[in-house]
Amino acid sequence: MNAGKTLSEAAARLAAAGVDEAELNAQWLLSDALGVPRLNLLADPSLTVSAAALRKFKKGLALKEQGLPLAYILGWQDFRDIRIKVDKRVLVPRPETEELAGLAAAFLKTRKGPLSAMDYGSGSGAIGFWLAKEFPGLRLKSVEKSARALACAAENAAALGLAARVEFIRASTLETIAGTVDLIVSNPPYIPTGVIPGLAPEVLSEPRMSLDGGGDGLDVARMLAALAPSKLKKGGALIMELGGYQAKTLLAAMPASIWKEKRTHKDLNGIKRFAFARIG
């Protein structure tokens, strides 16, 4: 079998199973099975697919047909310019979360002196670790409710050479976390509980704890908004990724006597997805 024929047959198989972006998924799976860059497959369709590579590829295809996220099958997800290990312990980082990290970096650039940040609900650690790479002096608190997710984050920090600058904290609220930071950044669970049963199989493969935000999706976000002022340094900020209407709703309920600057930011699709608030 050559790569071109293998990809053609696999893409048709995934499409028949209702998999979105069937061709792209097939390319990534074959790239992984062969151990070659994805673009090499497109440049040379005559590339030979060995029997061992074909077995690995078919195993990946079967998992994809079952609704498993591509990142879980590959075992990693690129996040901006770093590669993060992901598996069933953690949510797969989305492109919107890369935008969230960019907003966080833009704020940190306005701060003077030693920098500190908290990645709340850190999951794989993607947001915080990318920030730590961008700001070599940054001290990071990686906070997670899930012990399994926190273990995954610790593995990623070690692989990226960041463990010495990261404090791993298992907590389900900000109340128990000591000290203050310049920035709290979070991609909290924000899907309303009632919506979850209707989500795509790929999403339902991810940890429910990382998805379920309560009745209106804002349970965790409200906790962060209420408790963040006591955990932020003067002029510090809280930045969150939320669902479409939620950022505006949350910011409206945050008291102006505490929060001196409140605004939403649109994602690349024009949705007001990000909530930014700064204390005086």
Beta strands, then each sheet from edge to edge (+ up, - down):
strand 1: 76-79
strand 2: 82-85
strand 3: 116-120
strand 4: 139-144
strand 5: 166-170
strand 6: 181-186
strand 7: 232-241
strand 8: 259-266
strand 9: 272-279
sheet 1: 1+ 2-
sheet 2: 5+ 4+ 3+ 6+ 7+ 9- 8+
end
